[in-house]
Amino acid sequence: MDTSSKRHDAIEAKLGLWDAVSIIVGIIIGVGIFDTPHGIFERVSHPAIAVGLWVLGGVLSLIGALCFAELASTYPRSGGEYVYLTRAFGPLTGFLFAWSQLSVTRSGSIAAMAYLFGKYAAALIGFDADSGMLYVLAAASVLLLTFVNVLGVRVGAGTQNVLTTAKVLGLTAIILVGFTWGRGDLAVPENPRAAGAGWFVVAMIFVLWTYSGWHEAAYIVSEAHNRTRNIPLALLIGTALVTVIYVAVNLAFVFALGFDGAQEKFATQRILDLVWPGYGARAMNVLIVVSSLGAINGMIFTTARIYSEFGRDHRVFRLLSHWSKRMKTPVRALAIQCVISTGMIVGVWLAGMGSDGFDSMVRLTVAVFWSFFCLTGVALIRLRTLDPDLHRPFRVPIYPLLPIIFSGWCFYIVAGAVADDVKNGRVESLVGVAILCVGLPLYFIPQKMRQRQPQQDLHAVSK
């Protein structure tokens, strides 16, 4: 029995422009901006280069947002890349993308962010950073925020709005403190040191990881008011806002602490100590806890929508397509996502992997994540040819140059991540690809696949 019509009855357009922007900003601004900058400053020979890398990361993310703005407004069905890849390259590509999200990319990202929440939350309440309380709090954050999102779209979005506002205010405080109480050291080093070999690709991997999440609004198109206008606007406004914040934070590090001070691991703590002596570490922990909760909530909210669309098209995963008539949310997709993510957290705990487990979860996702991003840029070009007469409320400027740049830098990141793993004797990228391949037999299980094409729903959902 096809439940598509029942599902559309359950979906209501309850999200406004600010909700979509809040989701994007809340997911992008996780914990990376508190930890990544010092590593970037360490790898470069001049502070201006470090700041320039953050500007470049923002520009590349904006190019990606322009590409997704066209795709989301042309194919206004929730699910993001799953929809575009299925239409451009067929159901197998879309199936593998959704499988990778469920088994590797998003479940691992949620688990990794929850790990960081648990680490800093445990420190706030007086436990050791490596104690079992870390994992209890990490799992509890996923369970609690999943329950919040089960309760309804407005509850989940409202929680996201509060957490996003709090973390933006926290970063604004860091910027103001840095420029107000800092020593004003923007001097150029007299003897700039040479950057190490391969510094650029490694630095950009970290920068772009910190920017990741700018595409998330594409996952909730069906639930947005005036979607063909608000989703493209949210993609561009959210990405631009985060770019301004990130560049300002890095300038504040240099202004407050100088080039040498910006390279220190606890640079954020030192800035906060300027105005709250002795309380900088605690203030930083609070900021990281709030930021990680916002990122976890945003990923839980959006990613379940991918699985719901996935279940509609592939009978073997039909369970994921169910939406609660009462809550108006994809309850089963949220629940299964929660089980997999908490299972990863428990697995790291039982294996006694500690911080190595967190690093592995992050590295596991890089090659697969950016490979599908690369394919999405190619999909935009293919869809222009495949659906030439389809109305496109928003078109990427300077076409096809920008989609080519988008796909090119995604491929560069994949190649760089794999090369870095090989150079350092790691296998995480290959493990991620292997897990992706496990999904192939599931695709070929005999089933009555609907193979709906995204444009079949356009007239029903584009208003």
C-alpha positions as a LaTeX table, in Angstrom:
\begin{tabular}{lrrr}
\hline
Residue & $x$ (\AA) & $y$ (\AA) & $z$ (\AA) \\
\hline
Met1 & 0.00 & 0.00 & 0.00 \\
Asp2 & 1.41 & 3.36 & $-0.99$ \\
Thr3 & 1.28 & 5.75 & 1.91 \\
Ser4 & 2.50 & 8.80 & $-0.02$ \\
Ser5 & $-0.78$ & 10.66 & 0.13 \\
Lys6 & $-1.17$ & 9.97 & 3.83 \\
Arg7 & 2.35 & 11.22 & 4.40 \\
His8 & 1.68 & 14.48 & 2.58 \\
Asp9 & $-1.39$ & 14.95 & 4.77 \\
Ala10 & 0.92 & 14.69 & 7.79 \\
Ile11 & 3.43 & 17.28 & 6.52 \\
Glu12 & 2.58 & 20.90 & 7.23 \\
Ala13 & 4.49 & 24.02 & 6.16 \\
Lys14 & 5.34 & 25.46 & 9.59 \\
Leu15 & 8.89 & 26.77 & 9.09 \\
Gly16 & 9.64 & 30.39 & 8.22 \\
Leu17 & 12.75 & 32.06 & 6.84 \\
Trp18 & 14.27 & 32.60 & 10.30 \\
Asp19 & 13.70 & 28.94 & 11.21 \\
Ala20 & 15.61 & 27.80 & 8.12 \\
Val21 & 18.43 & 30.31 & 8.72 \\
Ser22 & 18.59 & 29.23 & 12.36 \\
Ile23 & 18.94 & 25.58 & 11.36 \\
Ile24 & 21.82 & 26.37 & 8.98 \\
Val25 & 23.67 & 28.64 & 11.40 \\
Gly26 & 23.04 & 26.29 & 14.32 \\
Ile27 & 24.48 & 23.28 & 12.49 \\
Ile28 & 27.49 & 25.08 & 10.97 \\
Ile29 & 28.56 & 26.65 & 14.25 \\
Gly30 & 29.39 & 23.54 & 16.23 \\
Val31 & 32.57 & 23.18 & 18.26 \\
Gly32 & 35.00 & 23.51 & 15.34 \\
Ile33 & 35.32 & 27.28 & 15.57 \\
Phe34 & 36.56 & 26.95 & 19.18 \\
Asp35 & 39.22 & 24.35 & 18.35 \\
Thr36 & 40.15 & 24.64 & 14.66 \\
Pro37 & 41.62 & 28.20 & 14.43 \\
His38 & 44.74 & 27.49 & 16.50 \\
Gly39 & 45.60 & 24.56 & 14.20 \\
Ile40 & 45.21 & 26.78 & 11.13 \\
Phe41 & 47.44 & 29.49 & 12.62 \\
Glu42 & 50.05 & 26.80 & 13.41 \\
Arg43 & 50.18 & 25.61 & 9.80 \\
Val44 & 50.63 & 28.99 & 8.08 \\
Ser45 & 53.55 & 31.41 & 7.91 \\
His46 & 51.56 & 34.60 & 8.38 \\
Pro47 & 48.32 & 35.54 & 10.22 \\
Ala48 & 46.88 & 37.14 & 7.08 \\
Ile49 & 47.10 & 33.76 & 5.34 \\
Ala50 & 45.12 & 32.12 & 8.15 \\
Val51 & 42.37 & 34.75 & 7.97 \\
Gly52 & 42.43 & 34.45 & 4.17 \\
Leu53 & 41.77 & 30.71 & 4.44 \\
Trp54 & 38.62 & 31.42 & 6.45 \\
Val55 & 37.51 & 33.94 & 3.83 \\
Leu56 & 38.19 & 31.36 & 1.10 \\
Gly57 & 36.25 & 28.73 & 3.02 \\
Gly58 & 33.31 & 31.12 & 3.28 \\
Val59 & 33.43 & 31.95 & $-0.43$ \\
Leu60 & 33.54 & 28.26 & $-1.40$ \\
Ser61 & 30.64 & 27.55 & 0.94 \\
Leu62 & 28.65 & 30.42 & $-0.61$ \\
Ile63 & 29.28 & 28.94 & $-4.07$ \\
Gly64 & 27.92 & 25.66 & $-2.79$ \\
Ala65 & 24.92 & 27.46 & $-1.28$ \\
Leu66 & 24.18 & 29.05 & $-4.68$ \\
Cys67 & 24.19 & 25.59 & $-6.29$ \\
Phe68 & 21.87 & 24.17 & $-3.62$ \\
Ala69 & 19.61 & 27.23 & $-3.88$ \\
Glu70 & 18.89 & 26.37 & $-7.52$ \\
Leu71 & 18.38 & 22.68 & $-6.81$ \\
Ala72 & 16.17 & 23.24 & $-3.75$ \\
Ser73 & 13.94 & 25.80 & $-5.49$ \\
Thr74 & 13.63 & 23.70 & $-8.68$ \\
Tyr75 & 12.98 & 20.39 & $-6.89$ \\
Pro76 & 11.14 & 21.51 & $-3.72$ \\
Arg77 & 10.92 & 18.13 & $-2.07$ \\
Ser78 & 12.59 & 17.45 & 1.27 \\
Gly79 & 15.63 & 15.21 & 1.19 \\
Gly80 & 18.31 & 17.44 & $-0.33$ \\
Glu81 & 21.02 & 15.56 & $-2.23$ \\
Tyr82 & 18.96 & 12.35 & $-2.16$ \\
Val83 & 16.36 & 13.97 & $-4.42$ \\
Tyr84 & 18.85 & 15.59 & $-6.81$ \\
Leu85 & 21.13 & 12.55 & $-7.15$ \\
Thr86 & 18.18 & 10.21 & $-7.70$ \\
Arg87 & 16.79 & 12.41 & $-10.47$ \\
Ala88 & 20.17 & 13.04 & $-12.12$ \\
Phe89 & 21.81 & 9.61 & $-11.92$ \\
Gly90 & 19.06 & 7.14 & $-11.04$ \\
Pro91 & 17.79 & 5.37 & $-7.91$ \\
Leu92 & 21.03 & 3.45 & $-7.21$ \\
Thr93 & 23.04 & 6.66 & $-6.65$ \\
Gly94 & 20.31 & 8.13 & $-4.46$ \\
Phe95 & 20.07 & 4.85 & $-2.54$ \\
Leu96 & 23.82 & 4.78 & $-1.83$ \\
Phe97 & 23.76 & 8.43 & $-0.71$ \\
Ala98 & 20.92 & 7.82 & 1.76 \\
Trp99 & 22.54 & 4.58 & 2.97 \\
Ser100 & 25.83 & 6.42 & 3.54 \\
Gln101 & 24.03 & 9.05 & 5.60 \\
Leu102 & 22.33 & 6.44 & 7.74 \\
Ser103 & 25.30 & 4.10 & 8.20 \\
Val104 & 28.31 & 6.43 & 8.15 \\
Thr105 & 28.09 & 10.14 & 7.56 \\
Arg106 & 25.27 & 11.64 & 9.59 \\
Ser107 & 24.99 & 9.01 & 12.30 \\
Gly108 & 28.76 & 9.33 & 12.82 \\
Ser109 & 28.61 & 13.13 & 12.81 \\
Ile110 & 25.82 & 13.16 & 15.40 \\
Ala111 & 27.75 & 10.69 & 17.56 \\
Ala112 & 30.99 & 12.70 & 17.24 \\
Met113 & 29.28 & 15.96 & 18.19 \\
Ala114 & 27.52 & 14.25 & 21.10 \\
Tyr115 & 30.91 & 12.95 & 22.26 \\
Leu116 & 32.21 & 16.53 & 22.42 \\
Phe117 & 29.09 & 17.67 & 24.26 \\
Gly118 & 29.59 & 14.90 & 26.82 \\
Lys119 & 33.26 & 15.75 & 27.28 \\
Tyr120 & 32.68 & 19.43 & 28.07 \\
Ala121 & 29.42 & 18.90 & 29.96 \\
Ala122 & 31.15 & 16.34 & 32.21 \\
Ala123 & 33.93 & 18.85 & 32.92 \\
Leu124 & 31.35 & 21.51 & 33.84 \\
Ile125 & 29.76 & 19.30 & 36.50 \\
Gly126 & 33.09 & 18.14 & 37.93 \\
Phe127 & 33.85 & 14.80 & 36.25 \\
Asp128 & 37.08 & 13.82 & 34.55 \\
Ala129 & 37.16 & 14.37 & 30.79 \\
Asp130 & 37.61 & 10.60 & 30.14 \\
Ser131 & 35.14 & 9.30 & 32.72 \\
Gly132 & 32.15 & 7.15 & 31.90 \\
Met133 & 29.92 & 10.17 & 32.57 \\
Leu134 & 31.12 & 11.56 & 29.23 \\
Tyr135 & 29.39 & 8.74 & 27.34 \\
Val136 & 26.29 & 8.82 & 29.52 \\
Leu137 & 25.83 & 12.54 & 28.81 \\
Ala138 & 26.62 & 12.05 & 25.11 \\
Ala139 & 23.99 & 9.33 & 24.71 \\
Ala140 & 21.51 & 11.32 & 26.83 \\
Ser141 & 21.88 & 14.37 & 24.56 \\
Val142 & 20.96 & 12.33 & 21.48 \\
Leu143 & 18.04 & 10.64 & 23.24 \\
Leu144 & 16.66 & 13.90 & 24.67 \\
Leu145 & 16.97 & 15.94 & 21.48 \\
Thr146 & 15.45 & 13.12 & 19.44 \\
Phe147 & 12.47 & 13.14 & 21.81 \\
Val148 & 12.20 & 16.94 & 21.44 \\
Asn149 & 12.06 & 16.58 & 17.65 \\
Val150 & 9.50 & 13.78 & 17.86 \\
Leu151 & 7.15 & 16.13 & 19.73 \\
Gly152 & 6.64 & 18.35 & 16.70 \\
Val153 & 8.23 & 20.54 & 14.06 \\
Arg154 & 7.63 & 23.75 & 16.02 \\
Val155 & 9.14 & 22.26 & 19.20 \\
Gly156 & 12.26 & 21.12 & 17.36 \\
Ala157 & 12.59 & 24.38 & 15.42 \\
Gly158 & 11.94 & 26.48 & 18.53 \\
Thr159 & 14.67 & 24.61 & 20.41 \\
Gln160 & 17.01 & 25.24 & 17.49 \\
Asn161 & 16.21 & 28.96 & 17.45 \\
Val162 & 17.05 & 29.31 & 21.16 \\
Leu163 & 20.32 & 27.35 & 20.88 \\
Thr164 & 21.41 & 29.20 & 17.73 \\
Thr165 & 20.73 & 32.60 & 19.31 \\
Ala166 & 22.73 & 31.61 & 22.39 \\
Lys167 & 25.78 & 30.44 & 20.44 \\
Val168 & 25.77 & 33.50 & 18.14 \\
Leu169 & 25.64 & 35.76 & 21.19 \\
Gly170 & 28.52 & 33.77 & 22.72 \\
Leu171 & 30.70 & 34.19 & 19.64 \\
Thr172 & 29.76 & 37.85 & 19.45 \\
Ala173 & 30.98 & 38.19 & 23.04 \\
Ile174 & 34.33 & 36.63 & 22.08 \\
Ile175 & 34.65 & 39.08 & 19.18 \\
Leu176 & 33.79 & 42.11 & 21.36 \\
Val177 & 36.12 & 41.01 & 24.17 \\
Gly178 & 38.96 & 40.37 & 21.72 \\
Phe179 & 38.73 & 43.79 & 20.12 \\
Thr180 & 37.90 & 45.70 & 23.34 \\
Trp181 & 40.28 & 44.13 & 25.87 \\
Gly182 & 42.91 & 42.80 & 23.47 \\
Arg183 & 46.37 & 44.25 & 23.07 \\
Gly184 & 45.80 & 45.32 & 19.48 \\
Asp185 & 48.63 & 43.22 & 18.08 \\
Leu186 & 48.11 & 43.06 & 14.32 \\
Ala187 & 51.79 & 43.48 & 13.58 \\
Val188 & 53.34 & 41.45 & 10.79 \\
Pro189 & 55.94 & 38.95 & 12.07 \\
Glu190 & 59.46 & 40.14 & 11.30 \\
Asn191 & 60.66 & 36.67 & 10.26 \\
Pro192 & 57.67 & 34.69 & 8.95 \\
Arg193 & 58.33 & 30.97 & 9.22 \\
Ala194 & 57.92 & 28.68 & 6.23 \\
Ala195 & 54.77 & 26.57 & 6.08 \\
Gly196 & 55.18 & 22.79 & 6.14 \\
Ala197 & 54.67 & 20.54 & 3.12 \\
Gly198 & 51.04 & 19.91 & 2.22 \\
Trp199 & 49.84 & 22.60 & 4.61 \\
Phe200 & 47.16 & 24.01 & 2.31 \\
Val201 & 45.07 & 20.88 & 1.77 \\
Val202 & 45.20 & 19.91 & 5.46 \\
Ala203 & 44.26 & 23.44 & 6.54 \\
Met204 & 41.36 & 23.60 & 4.07 \\
Ile205 & 40.04 & 20.20 & 5.22 \\
Phe206 & 39.73 & 21.63 & 8.74 \\
Val207 & 38.34 & 24.98 & 7.57 \\
Leu208 & 35.69 & 23.41 & 5.34 \\
Trp209 & 34.80 & 20.88 & 8.06 \\
Thr210 & 34.13 & 23.83 & 10.36 \\
Tyr211 & 31.90 & 25.38 & 7.66 \\
Ser212 & 30.03 & 22.14 & 6.94 \\
Gly213 & 26.25 & 22.27 & 7.36 \\
Trp214 & 25.43 & 25.24 & 5.09 \\
His215 & 23.29 & 22.99 & 2.84 \\
Glu216 & 20.94 & 21.73 & 5.58 \\
Ala217 & 17.92 & 23.88 & 4.67 \\
Ala218 & 17.50 & 21.79 & 1.51 \\
Tyr219 & 16.37 & 18.88 & 3.70 \\
Ile220 & 13.28 & 20.63 & 5.03 \\
Val221 & 11.84 & 22.20 & 1.85 \\
Ser222 & 8.44 & 20.53 & 2.21 \\
Glu223 & 7.94 & 22.06 & 5.66 \\
Ala224 & 8.86 & 25.66 & 4.75 \\
His225 & 6.54 & 28.56 & 3.98 \\
Asn226 & 7.06 & 30.15 & 0.54 \\
Arg227 & 9.73 & 27.49 & $-0.04$ \\
Thr228 & 10.91 & 28.52 & $-3.51$ \\
Arg229 & 11.88 & 31.92 & $-2.06$ \\
Asn230 & 12.74 & 31.25 & 1.57 \\
Ile231 & 14.97 & 28.19 & 1.14 \\
Pro232 & 17.38 & 29.86 & $-1.35$ \\
Leu233 & 17.40 & 32.98 & 0.86 \\
Ala234 & 18.10 & 30.90 & 3.97 \\
Leu235 & 20.99 & 29.09 & 2.26 \\
Leu236 & 22.63 & 32.37 & 1.25 \\
Ile237 & 21.88 & 34.39 & 4.41 \\
Gly238 & 22.91 & 31.59 & 6.77 \\
Thr239 & 26.19 & 30.88 & 4.98 \\
Ala240 & 27.07 & 34.58 & 4.65 \\
Leu241 & 26.30 & 35.23 & 8.32 \\
Val242 & 28.54 & 32.38 & 9.49 \\
Thr243 & 31.34 & 33.56 & 7.18 \\
Val244 & 31.28 & 37.03 & 8.74 \\
Ile245 & 31.27 & 35.54 & 12.26 \\
Tyr246 & 34.14 & 33.13 & 11.54 \\
Val247 & 36.37 & 35.76 & 9.95 \\
Ala248 & 35.65 & 38.20 & 12.81 \\
Val249 & 36.48 & 35.53 & 15.42 \\
Asn250 & 39.85 & 34.81 & 13.80 \\
Leu251 & 40.66 & 38.51 & 13.55 \\
Ala252 & 39.78 & 38.83 & 17.24 \\
Phe253 & 42.22 & 36.02 & 18.10 \\
Val254 & 45.09 & 37.84 & 16.36 \\
Phe255 & 44.09 & 41.28 & 17.68 \\
Ala256 & 43.79 & 40.05 & 21.27 \\
Leu257 & 46.65 & 37.56 & 21.49 \\
Gly258 & 48.99 & 38.25 & 18.56 \\
Phe259 & 50.08 & 35.64 & 16.02 \\
Asp260 & 51.90 & 33.48 & 18.59 \\
Gly261 & 49.00 & 33.60 & 21.05 \\
Ala262 & 46.48 & 32.67 & 18.33 \\
Gln263 & 48.40 & 29.41 & 17.81 \\
Glu264 & 47.76 & 28.27 & 21.38 \\
Lys265 & 45.24 & 25.46 & 21.87 \\
Phe266 & 43.31 & 27.40 & 24.53 \\
Ala267 & 43.20 & 30.73 & 22.69 \\
Thr268 & 39.45 & 31.09 & 23.28 \\
Gln269 & 39.94 & 30.58 & 27.02 \\
Arg270 & 42.70 & 33.22 & 27.09 \\
Ile271 & 40.46 & 35.77 & 25.38 \\
Leu272 & 37.66 & 35.19 & 27.88 \\
Asp273 & 40.17 & 35.43 & 30.74 \\
Leu274 & 40.85 & 39.02 & 29.63 \\
Val275 & 37.48 & 40.10 & 30.98 \\
Trp276 & 36.71 & 37.24 & 33.42 \\
Pro277 & 40.10 & 36.33 & 34.95 \\
Gly278 & 40.11 & 32.75 & 36.19 \\
Tyr279 & 36.73 & 31.92 & 34.63 \\
Gly280 & 37.73 & 31.71 & 30.98 \\
Ala281 & 37.85 & 27.91 & 30.89 \\
Arg282 & 34.40 & 27.55 & 32.46 \\
Ala283 & 32.90 & 30.17 & 30.13 \\
Met284 & 34.43 & 28.38 & 27.13 \\
Asn285 & 32.98 & 25.05 & 28.30 \\
Val286 & 29.51 & 26.61 & 28.51 \\
Leu287 & 29.84 & 28.01 & 24.97 \\
Ile288 & 30.98 & 24.64 & 23.61 \\
Val289 & 28.16 & 22.79 & 25.38 \\
Val290 & 25.54 & 25.16 & 23.92 \\
Ser291 & 27.13 & 25.07 & 20.45 \\
Ser292 & 27.34 & 21.27 & 20.36 \\
Leu293 & 23.72 & 20.93 & 21.49 \\
Gly294 & 22.63 & 23.26 & 18.69 \\
Ala295 & 24.58 & 21.26 & 16.11 \\
Ile296 & 23.21 & 17.92 & 17.39 \\
Asn297 & 19.63 & 19.19 & 17.38 \\
Gly298 & 19.95 & 20.63 & 13.88 \\
Met299 & 21.40 & 17.42 & 12.44 \\
Ile300 & 18.73 & 15.28 & 14.12 \\
Phe301 & 16.00 & 17.60 & 12.81 \\
Thr302 & 17.14 & 17.68 & 9.17 \\
Thr303 & 18.66 & 14.25 & 8.57 \\
Ala304 & 15.54 & 12.30 & 9.52 \\
Arg305 & 13.88 & 13.97 & 6.50 \\
Ile306 & 16.40 & 12.28 & 4.17 \\
Tyr307 & 15.55 & 8.86 & 5.57 \\
Ser308 & 11.83 & 9.55 & 5.26 \\
Glu309 & 12.16 & 10.30 & 1.54 \\
Phe310 & 14.48 & 7.31 & 1.17 \\
Gly311 & 11.85 & 5.02 & 2.66 \\
Arg312 & 9.19 & 6.25 & 0.27 \\
Asp313 & 11.20 & 5.16 & $-2.77$ \\
His314 & 12.73 & 1.89 & $-1.57$ \\
Arg315 & 10.46 & $-0.75$ & $-0.12$ \\
Val316 & 13.21 & $-2.44$ & 1.91 \\
Phe317 & 13.47 & 0.78 & 3.98 \\
Arg318 & 9.75 & 1.59 & 3.88 \\
Leu319 & 9.63 & 1.66 & 7.70 \\
Leu320 & 11.50 & 4.98 & 7.61 \\
Ser321 & 8.84 & 6.74 & 5.53 \\
His322 & 6.14 & 6.83 & 8.22 \\
Trp323 & 5.10 & 10.24 & 9.58 \\
Ser324 & 3.08 & 10.52 & 12.78 \\
Lys325 & $-0.39$ & 11.92 & 12.08 \\
Arg326 & $-0.50$ & 13.33 & 15.61 \\
Met327 & 3.02 & 14.79 & 15.91 \\
Lys328 & 3.46 & 15.60 & 12.20 \\
Thr329 & 7.06 & 14.33 & 12.38 \\
Pro330 & 8.99 & 11.35 & 10.87 \\
Val331 & 8.95 & 9.47 & 14.17 \\
Arg332 & 10.36 & 6.16 & 12.96 \\
Ala333 & 13.22 & 7.77 & 11.03 \\
Leu334 & 14.09 & 9.83 & 14.11 \\
Ala335 & 14.01 & 6.74 & 16.33 \\
Ile336 & 16.22 & 4.61 & 14.07 \\
Gln337 & 18.68 & 7.47 & 13.62 \\
Cys338 & 18.83 & 7.77 & 17.42 \\
Val339 & 19.50 & 4.05 & 17.87 \\
Ile340 & 22.40 & 4.04 & 15.37 \\
Ser341 & 24.03 & 7.20 & 16.76 \\
Thr342 & 23.78 & 6.10 & 20.39 \\
Gly343 & 25.03 & 2.67 & 19.34 \\
Met344 & 28.18 & 4.31 & 17.93 \\
Ile345 & 28.70 & 6.20 & 21.20 \\
Val346 & 28.29 & 3.02 & 23.26 \\
Gly347 & 30.61 & 1.15 & 20.88 \\
Val348 & 33.39 & 3.73 & 21.36 \\
Trp349 & 32.86 & 3.53 & 25.14 \\
Leu350 & 33.00 & $-0.28$ & 25.28 \\
Ala351 & 36.04 & $-0.36$ & 22.99 \\
Gly352 & 37.85 & 2.09 & 25.29 \\
Met353 & 38.87 & 4.23 & 22.31 \\
Gly354 & 38.51 & 7.62 & 24.06 \\
Ser355 & 39.57 & 10.63 & 21.98 \\
Asp356 & 40.92 & 8.27 & 19.28 \\
Gly357 & 37.35 & 7.07 & 18.83 \\
Phe358 & 36.15 & 10.62 & 18.25 \\
Asp359 & 38.87 & 11.29 & 15.68 \\
Ser360 & 38.04 & 8.04 & 13.91 \\
Met361 & 34.34 & 8.90 & 13.70 \\
Val362 & 35.19 & 12.22 & 12.07 \\
Arg363 & 37.74 & 10.75 & 9.65 \\
Leu364 & 35.34 & 7.96 & 8.75 \\
Thr365 & 32.93 & 10.46 & 7.21 \\
Val366 & 35.22 & 12.78 & 5.20 \\
Ala367 & 35.79 & 10.91 & 1.92 \\
Val368 & 32.20 & 9.66 & 1.57 \\
Phe369 & 30.66 & 13.01 & 2.57 \\
Trp370 & 32.65 & 15.12 & 0.10 \\
Ser371 & 32.32 & 12.55 & $-2.71$ \\
Phe372 & 28.55 & 12.92 & $-2.71$ \\
Phe373 & 28.89 & 16.70 & $-2.47$ \\
Cys374 & 31.05 & 16.55 & $-5.61$ \\
Leu375 & 28.39 & 14.46 & $-7.38$ \\
Thr376 & 25.69 & 16.96 & $-6.40$ \\
Gly377 & 27.53 & 19.74 & $-8.26$ \\
Val378 & 27.72 & 17.50 & $-11.32$ \\
Ala379 & 24.01 & 16.69 & $-10.85$ \\
Leu380 & 23.11 & 20.36 & $-11.16$ \\
Ile381 & 24.76 & 20.50 & $-14.59$ \\
Arg382 & 23.12 & 17.25 & $-15.69$ \\
Leu383 & 19.68 & 18.34 & $-14.50$ \\
Arg384 & 19.91 & 21.52 & $-16.58$ \\
Thr385 & 20.13 & 19.18 & $-19.59$ \\
Leu386 & 17.70 & 16.54 & $-18.34$ \\
Asp387 & 14.92 & 19.00 & $-17.39$ \\
Pro388 & 15.56 & 22.03 & $-19.65$ \\
Asp389 & 11.94 & 23.27 & $-19.54$ \\
Leu390 & 11.45 & 22.94 & $-15.79$ \\
His391 & 10.80 & 26.25 & $-14.02$ \\
Arg392 & 13.82 & 27.34 & $-11.97$ \\
Pro393 & 12.86 & 30.10 & $-9.50$ \\
Phe394 & 16.57 & 30.63 & $-8.77$ \\
Arg395 & 19.45 & 30.10 & $-11.18$ \\
Val396 & 23.14 & 29.85 & $-10.29$ \\
Pro397 & 24.97 & 32.91 & $-11.66$ \\
Ile398 & 28.00 & 32.50 & $-13.94$ \\
Tyr399 & 26.79 & 29.04 & $-14.97$ \\
Pro400 & 28.44 & 26.54 & $-15.45$ \\
Leu401 & 31.60 & 27.99 & $-13.86$ \\
Leu402 & 30.34 & 28.02 & $-10.25$ \\
Pro403 & 29.05 & 24.41 & $-10.25$ \\
Ile404 & 32.38 & 23.31 & $-11.77$ \\
Ile405 & 34.29 & 25.16 & $-9.02$ \\
Phe406 & 32.02 & 23.59 & $-6.40$ \\
Ser407 & 32.58 & 20.05 & $-7.69$ \\
Gly408 & 36.29 & 20.72 & $-8.17$ \\
Trp409 & 36.99 & 21.77 & $-4.59$ \\
Cys410 & 34.88 & 18.88 & $-3.26$ \\
Phe411 & 37.02 & 16.45 & $-5.29$ \\
Tyr412 & 40.15 & 18.18 & $-4.02$ \\
Ile413 & 39.07 & 17.62 & $-0.42$ \\
Val414 & 38.33 & 13.92 & $-1.06$ \\
Ala415 & 41.71 & 13.39 & $-2.70$ \\
Gly416 & 43.49 & 15.32 & 0.05 \\
Ala417 & 41.77 & 13.37 & 2.83 \\
Val418 & 42.60 & 10.00 & 1.28 \\
Ala419 & 46.21 & 11.06 & 0.60 \\
Asp420 & 46.59 & 12.27 & 4.19 \\
Asp421 & 45.28 & 8.93 & 5.50 \\
Val422 & 47.68 & 6.98 & 3.28 \\
Lys423 & 50.60 & 9.21 & 4.27 \\
Asn424 & 49.92 & 8.65 & 7.98 \\
Gly425 & 49.06 & 4.95 & 7.76 \\
Arg426 & 45.35 & 5.37 & 8.60 \\
Val427 & 42.45 & 3.44 & 7.06 \\
Glu428 & 39.38 & 5.40 & 8.20 \\
Ser429 & 38.53 & 6.72 & 4.71 \\
Leu430 & 38.67 & 3.20 & 3.24 \\
Val431 & 36.51 & 1.85 & 6.07 \\
Gly432 & 33.92 & 4.52 & 5.29 \\
Val433 & 33.90 & 3.48 & 1.62 \\
Ala434 & 33.63 & $-0.19$ & 2.62 \\
Ile435 & 30.55 & 0.55 & 4.77 \\
Leu436 & 29.06 & 2.41 & 1.80 \\
Cys437 & 29.55 & $-0.69$ & $-0.38$ \\
Val438 & 27.73 & $-2.85$ & 2.18 \\
Gly439 & 24.55 & $-1.09$ & 1.05 \\
Leu440 & 24.81 & $-2.46$ & $-2.51$ \\
Pro441 & 23.31 & $-5.91$ & $-1.75$ \\
Leu442 & 20.39 & $-4.21$ & 0.01 \\
Tyr443 & 19.59 & $-2.28$ & $-3.15$ \\
Phe444 & 19.40 & $-5.44$ & $-5.24$ \\
Ile445 & 17.12 & $-7.32$ & $-2.84$ \\
Pro446 & 13.98 & $-8.11$ & $-4.91$ \\
Gln447 & 11.44 & $-5.43$ & $-4.12$ \\
Lys448 & 8.70 & $-3.44$ & $-5.76$ \\
Met449 & 10.53 & $-0.13$ & $-6.03$ \\
Arg450 & 8.34 & 2.85 & $-6.85$ \\
Gln451 & 11.27 & 4.76 & $-8.38$ \\
Arg452 & 9.27 & 7.99 & $-8.22$ \\
Gln453 & 11.04 & 10.87 & $-9.88$ \\
Pro454 & 11.22 & 14.12 & $-7.88$ \\
Gln455 & 9.43 & 16.22 & $-10.51$ \\
Gln456 & 6.29 & 14.10 & $-10.07$ \\
Asp457 & 5.68 & 15.85 & $-6.74$ \\
Leu458 & 6.45 & 19.40 & $-7.88$ \\
His459 & 2.90 & 20.54 & $-8.49$ \\
Ala460 & 1.84 & 19.12 & $-5.12$ \\
Val461 & 4.55 & 20.77 & $-3.02$ \\
Ser462 & 5.72 & 23.90 & $-4.83$ \\
Lys463 & 3.07 & 26.29 & $-3.55$ \\
\hline
\end{tabular}
